[in-house]
């Protein structure tokens, strides 16, 4: 297995976790329950889950009005795309 394959697997796994966390948070928000902290959502994005987080933002219409999330998501996607294709 190449380093690039490992990076792509990592991005896939963390993207799934980020997607699920965004979905969980949206469900909790609708029920006025305890939420997933924003720092947790942003952390999953930065460790590789930005593609999944972006998909979740559109799929669940969640956090799309927060500029801080867009900055982190775009930076995360660029960082991990560069990492995946420059290795």
ABEGO torsion letter per residue (X at the ends): XBAAAAAAAAAAAAAAAAAAAAAAAAAAAAAGBBBBBAAAAAAAAAAGAAAAAAAAAAAAGBGAABAAAAAAAAAAAAAAAAAAAAX
